[in-house]
């Protein structure tokens, strides 16, 4: 009898390569997040020291995210048109990572703001192309699990980076020294990125299953999804404003602010894995639960004391973990391969636009009434739940 195990062996080999590719890009993201999340954990207080107020902090954080996300529309389209996924990804990482250590040389909040926006632009430029490559590999291991694994590794770096910064500040180092030290993980990230490019020059070969879609364009459900994530984005407070509040209200010491951020990143990593698996099992319904749960971070963070703020940061991390895993995973199932770069670009642009509008609005509301800020944040996020309920009927 001729038992032919070849197809099964080929599939196992393909899954093995797909998993290795996800892990390699996860390592890149780990070092990258050490770099820019380490910086992000202190940008709020750093801008304050350089003379910025709450409106400026909210504007810089929000505008950086907006410009960064808006650029993803162009980057996603460019990725689909040129298929130069690696070239676009590598270019973006260079800009994204090298802007961080240059913050050590900033002598005013204006220069720091330019560098922070440049860092966001670099991340924006490389993200759609990188996510397309990831989606090919994730198709063989489960989109939710694959993106969740990548996000978990990503967040390991987001934990370590702020802790390194916290240690520097604890040892009476300066903010400038903290930014300079982050050059080390930046170089490591770029090194692993080049190794990944050498080992897997054609990531699209990792996907052999083409999603079955109703049309060649973006489906109606995709745009309902955009409306839902817009509400999440506009109500989700960026960490620089949270860090500004911690310092302004004396919730905790300067050296513990990065620790709070690191805790949130740890929760983010666990949430990405758990909710990624749940997404593969029950679909978009998991987002309704996450939206309700994470909406309560705002009153805990802005209206309470030390321990309340700590619990609030846990909920904030849960919300962020879902955004970085489930939201990206869902896009792959709503878009054809030939338009997937554009689909990620539009998704990120819409998310960034409303993140900017929310950050600017909440920066203004902070100076008027913190209670108004909390109400704004909660109402926006909870309003997304009916839309996610509607989406589950389509997918």
Secondary structure, 3 states (H helix, E strand, C coil): CCCCCHHHHHHHHHHHHHHHHHHHHHHHHHHHHHHHHHHHHHHHHHHHHCCCCHHHHHHHHHHHHHHHHHHHHHHHHHHHHHCCHHHHHHHHHHHHHHHHHHHHHCCCHHHHHHHHHHHHHHHHHHHHHHHHHHHHHHCCCCHHHHHHHHHHHHHHHHHHHHHHHHHHHHCCCCHHHHHHHCHHHHHHHHHHHHHHHHHCCCHHHHCCCCCCCCCCCCCHHHHHHHHHHHHHHHHCCCHHHHHHHHHHCCCCCHHHHHHHHHHHHHHHHHHHHHHHHHHHHHCCHHHHHHHHHHCCHHHHHHHCCHHHHHHHHHHHHHHHHHHHHHHHHHHHHHCCHHHHHHHHHHHHHHHHHHHHHHHHHHHHHHHHCHHHHHHHHHHHHHHHHHHHHHHCCCC
